[in-house]
Amino acid sequence: MISEENGGMRILLVEDDPSVAASVIDGLVNASIDVEHVSSGTEAIARALSENFDLILLDLGLPDMDGQDVCRSVREKSRTPIIVLSARSDEIDRVLALEFGADDYMVKPFGMRELIARIRAVARRAGPADATPPTATQDIGPLSIDRRTQKVYVNGQDVYLTPKEFGLLAFLATDPGAVYRRNDIMSEVWDTNWYGTTKTVDAHVAALRKKLGNQEWIEAVRGVGFRLGVPDS
């Protein structure tokens, strides 16, 4: 069943530990997933930006540079989904990786069944969503959101967002002014199997505010969640 759902998928694995890489490659190949393997951050960036991959599996502890820097460099020019695979279990590492553009975070050691399930979930969310109708661009003041092309503009200027950032903004824009709870945001925008804290939402909100150019675009409602509104300034 897994092989049928993932047939044709091409993944870039960035891992410097040969034993871990071999184990992950075997598991993905058994699931009929094509895997390309690199062991350094420099090569990972070069391959990710010059070739077409459906998803990147990224270790943080690389020999030449930190994986978070790789994530940030790739995300600046590519929307390819990224799942971080790391032995770092601290919450700050998870939050930073997600803030730099990762779509999910798994702590080593992990099971292949869970990894493949997360790959499916992330790829499904990043790919064309059947549930998203090809509606016209939604305008909220100077903000324009095109769900069909996943393009966002502020005052006519293109704003580059990661897939998760776009998903978060589009969800909040479903009903501008309405307050959405953090748990509801996690359930809708992130995979329902996500086991991290809701501080992930706060990290993405902070990134969105910065990219939209005004903190007032997204208001935090203490003890509840967030709402989207047009800034006064």
QUIHUJO-V140405 format. One line per field, one symbol per residue. ss: DSSP state (@ for helix, = for strand, . for the rest). phi: phi as a letter, one per 40 degrees, with the letter a starting at -180 (. if undefined). A space follows every 50 residues. Layout:
ss: ???
phi: ???
This chain:
ss: .@@@@@...=====...@@@@@@@@@@@@@...=====..@@@@@@@@@@ ....=====.=....=@@@@@@@@@@@...======....@@@@@@@@@. ...====....@@@@@@@@@@@@@@@...........===..====.... ====..===...@@@@@@@@@@@@@....==@@@@@@@@.........@@ @@@@@@@@@@@@..@@@====...====.....
phi: .ccccbdgcbbbcbaccdccdccccdcccccgbcbbbbbbcccccccccb bcbcabbbcccccbacccccdcccccbabddbbcbaccbccccccccccc hccaabcccbccccdcccdccccccccdccccccccccbbgccbbbcccf bbbbfgccbcbcdcccdccccccdadgccbcdcccccccbcccdbccccd cdccccccdcccgacccbccbdgbibacacccc
